[in-house]
């Protein structure tokens, strides 16, 4: 288990601080041989790309995009801190974090569990907080631009997974979709679902959000359980893939974060 974050260091205020905190999580995960570092490594890569996109003027409103990024990241940082303090984050995050203590999930499953909790649940909330009420529609173009940035990383992530999971291509035969297609599909669907959640929240007062968030969290926890246990045929194939995957947790983290 990675060490607890100091309370005064928990909330990031800038995208640079987000990146520094992710780097701290990666370093600690490598030292502690914690699979919690898998998602942190991927998230670090994505956040750097978003920072580069802001600097390059890829977004209509760079400062607003940084606010969204920081609000979004702080939900993950807070959930992780709650978990390592033996407190209870939201159920979809609890499912993802607990999986890090288990041997069977393959690397791709760990990444998808993190994406499920963070994109399917957290992102819509962060968007509605950054652009409340009738401000939300103005965010749509920049929100969609993130898909372009994420799409540019898919091939790289696919190659990285292959370095430490040499039989990952078995998914072609047992699931009918390559790991690249799974990542692309999951990212796009998650982003669409996040925008739909933001739209639902935008028409409500924040004190009316909780029932909507509870329903969403429950749905994403169920989806996370399916990622972990997709049925006996896929489970058997995933076990074969896992048997050939590297057990060197620090190496996997370094490969994904490179």
N, C-alpha and C positions, 0 to 999 in steps of 0.2 A: 504494500500500500504506500502510495506517495505521501510525503509529509504534508501536514496541514498548511494552508496559506495563512500568513499573518493577517488579522482582520483589517489593518490599515492598508494592506497591499491588495485587498480583494478586488475592489472596483477599479477598473481601468478608466482613464479619462480621455485618452487619445488612442489612435490606432497603433502608434508606436508602443504604448504601454501594453496594449493587448498582445502584440508580438513578443514583447519581453516576458510577459507572464506565461505565454505558451512555451517559450523557450525554457523557462524555469521548470515547467511541468515536464517537458521532454527530458531535460537533464536529470531530474529526479526520477522519472520513470525508468530511464536507462540504468541509473544507479540501483534502483530498487527492483529492477527486472519486472516492471508492472506493465501489463497489457493496456492499462489506461493511457499509455503513451501512444498507442496506435492512432486513435482518433485525433489526439492533440497534434501529432505530427502532420496528419492530413490537413487539419484546420490551420496550422501554422503556414503551410504552403499556400492555401487558399487566401488567407489574410494578407500575405505578402503580395499576392497578385492583385488583390483589391487595392492595396496601398499604391501599387504601381499604376493601376488604372486611374486612381484619383490624381496622382501626380501627372499623368499623361493627358488629363482632360477628357477621359472616356465617359465621364458622367456629366449630366447637365448641371448638377449642383454638388461639387466635391465636398464642401463642408457638411452638407446634409448627409451625404453618403457616409462620411466618417462618423457622424453621430449615430446613424443606423448601425454601422459596423460595431461601434463600441457598445451600444445598447444591446445588440444581439450577442456579442461575445460575453458580456457580463452575465447573461443568463446562464451560459455554460460554466463560466468560472464560479459563479455562485452555487450552481448545482453540484459541481465537483467538490467545492469546499464543504458543502453540507454533507456529502457522502463520506469524505475522509474524516469528518468530525463525528461520524456515527449518527448524524441527523438524517432526516428523510427529505431528499429532493423529490421532485414530481415523479410519479410512478414510471413514466416512460424513460426518464433518466436513470432511475434506480435499476430498472431492468438492464439497461446498457452497461452501467457501472458494475453490477454484480456479475455480468458475463465475463468481465475481465479476469475474474478469479477462477474461471473454468477452462479446462483444457480443450474440450471438443470444438467450440466455434472456430471456423477458419478465419483468416485475416479479413477477408471480404465481409463476413458476417459482422465482425467487430466494427468495421467502418460503416456498414449500413445501419447498425443499431445507433451509432452516434449521429448519423445523418438523419435518421428517423426522428430522434428526440429533438435535435437542434433545428433542423429545417422544418419538418412537419409540424412541430409544436412551437418552438421558440421564435422562429422568424416572423410569423404573422403577428405575434404579440409585439415584437420589436418594431415592426413597420407601423403598427397602429399607435405605438407610443411616440415614435419619431414624427409621424405626420397624423395627428389626431383629427377625427371628424372629417370635414370636407377638404382638408389638406391632403388626404391620402391619394386621390387620383393623380396629383402632380408628381407622385413618387414612381408611378408605374413604369415609365421609360427607363429610369435608372435601376429600378428593381429588376426589370427584364435584362438589362445590360449585364447583370451579374451572371446570368446564364451563359453569356458569351465567354466570360472569363472562366467559369467553371468548365465549359466545354473544351477550352484550350488545354485543360489539365488532364482530360480523361485518358488520352493516349499515354501520357507520362505515368499516370497512376497505374494503368494497366501493365505497362512494362515493369514498373517497380514491384507490383504484386507478383509478377511472374518470376522475378529474381529469387524470391523467398518461398514461393508456392508453385513449384514446377509443374504440378498436375492440375492447375486451376482451369486449364482448357477443357477438362472433363465436363465442365458445366455445359459445354456445347452439346454433349450427348445426353446428359441426364436432365437438363432443364430447358433445352431448346434455345438458349440465349447465352452469348459469351459474357464474360465478366465485364467487358467494355460496354456491352449493350445494357447490362444490369445497372452499371453505374450511371450511364446516360439516362436511362429510363427513370431511375430512382431520383436523380437530381431534378429532372424536368417535372416529374409528377409532384415531387415534394415542393418545388417552387410554386407550381400552380395552386397546390393545396394551401400553401402558406399565404398566398395573395388572397385566396377566398376567405381564409380565417381573418385576415386583416380587414377585409371588407365587412365581415359580420361584426367585428369588434368596433369598427369606426362609427357605426350608427348607434352604438350603445354608450352610455356613461360608464367610465371605468368601474364604478361600484356595482355595475350590472354584468361585468365580464365573467365572474367566477363560474356560474353554471355552464356557460359556453366553453370555458377553459377546462372544466371538469369533464365534459363530454369529449372534448378533443383529446385530452390526455388519456382518457379511457380507450378511445379508438386507436391512438398511437401505441399504447401499451399492448393492445391486442395485435396490432401489426408487428410490433417488435417480437412478440412471442412466436408469430408465424415465421419471422426471419430466423429465429433460433431453431424452430421445429417445423419445417415445411412439409412434413410427411415422410413416411418410411422410405420411399424410393429416393427422394432427394437426400434424406438423412444418410442413407447408405453411401451414396456418392460423395457427400460432403466428408464422411468419415475417411474414405479412401484418399481424398484430397488432403485432409488434415494429417494423415499418416506420413505424407511426403513433404509437408510444410516444415520449414525451419522451426526449431524450438528455441532459437537464439533470440530472445525478446529484444535485447539491446540492438542487435543487428537489424531486426525488422523495423524498429523505430527509426534507426538511422537511414535505412533504405527509403522508407516512406517520406521522411522529412527532407531528403536530399533534393 
